[in-house]
Amino acid sequence: MTLTTNKTFRNPIMESGADPWMYRHTDGCYYYMVTCGNRLDLYRSTTMSGVAKAPKTTVWLPPQEGPGCCDLWAPEIHFIQEKWYIYFTASDGTGDAGRKIYVLENESEDPTGGEWTQKGAIKTALPGLDGTVLQHGGKLYFMYAGYGNYPDYGSAIYAVAMDSPWTITGPEVLLTKPEFDWEKQGGMAINEGPCFLIRNGRIFLIYSASTTWSDDYGLGMLTAVADSDLLDSTSWTKSDRPVFVKCALNGVFAPGHNSFTQSPDGTEDWIVYHAIPSSEGGMENRQPRMQKFGWTASGNPDFGKPVSTETDCAVPSGE
């Protein structure tokens, strides 16, 4: 990250890192994670633009072999029922078939301290990745990208009720599978990385489509009325167009796998995502970035275009 003045910053916010997750807590701090592969690191920062220089704590090292030993991806930290939870993908080293979403719990007020305990893998019907939790209406919902024996696509997003932050109950419901050309770029048809915005009486499920190494990796959107049955697939309406895509003019490719947060004073909405700085640049060159976004007159999120690394961006309001 390049800070040009004390009031602006430039993307990327870190030199490298995929699947950025940034969570703003009531203590005034931002808790931030990216994929590290062989461990889970947690950053604690008082500002969004300063996460790269914030204190970092390695909160989890996997076992040397067996379930959860390899390929630690897409960690997310959540605060649920007055405790901290981290959801992350890991495999047993055998590839997709051995991939599951695991849960850690911490009762400490500060998640960079205390003890993280393993609650096990969530017992999903399918192997998968990119697990997340939606807290809404006094209920917990688990969403993930599941792999199946599909003839024409690689992964789809499923939803299921939770009866605790680490256990699920009832049938899993298919919410979205790759259907459009923009969801099938890079050699595989993919829907993954679900996350949520709740605003204007609606819930927006934002997900990543196509392969993460493709220039055309981007974001799609499902929309549901906030008081509808979120485990009924007919409650969700799918946009037939992506809502955030590459911008070759700005030198930003494969933008996706994002999270959402707000500025320190709570007046601005921000998207935090990874992107690749050159065409066909390779997934190993994914970089975490962030930018402010707005809303359309009809109440939908408007993410605009991914901004150039040469653009001086105003720091989030309240920094």
Secondary structure, 3 states (H helix, E strand, C coil): CEEEECCEEECCCCCCCEEEEEEECCCCCEEEEEECECCEEEEEECCCCCHHHCCEEEEECCCCCCCCCEEEEEEEEEEECCEEEEEEEEECCCCHHHCEEEEEEECCCCCCCCCCEEEEECCCCCCEEEEEEEEECCEEEEEEEEECCCCCCCEEEEEEEEEECCEEEEEEEEEECCCCHHHCCCCCCEEEEEEEEEECCEEEEEEEECCCCCCCCEEEEEEEECCCCCCCHHHEEECCCCCECCEHHHCEEEEEEEEEEECCCCCCEEEEEEEECCCCCCHHHCEEEEEEEEECCCCCEECCCCCCCCCCEECCCCC
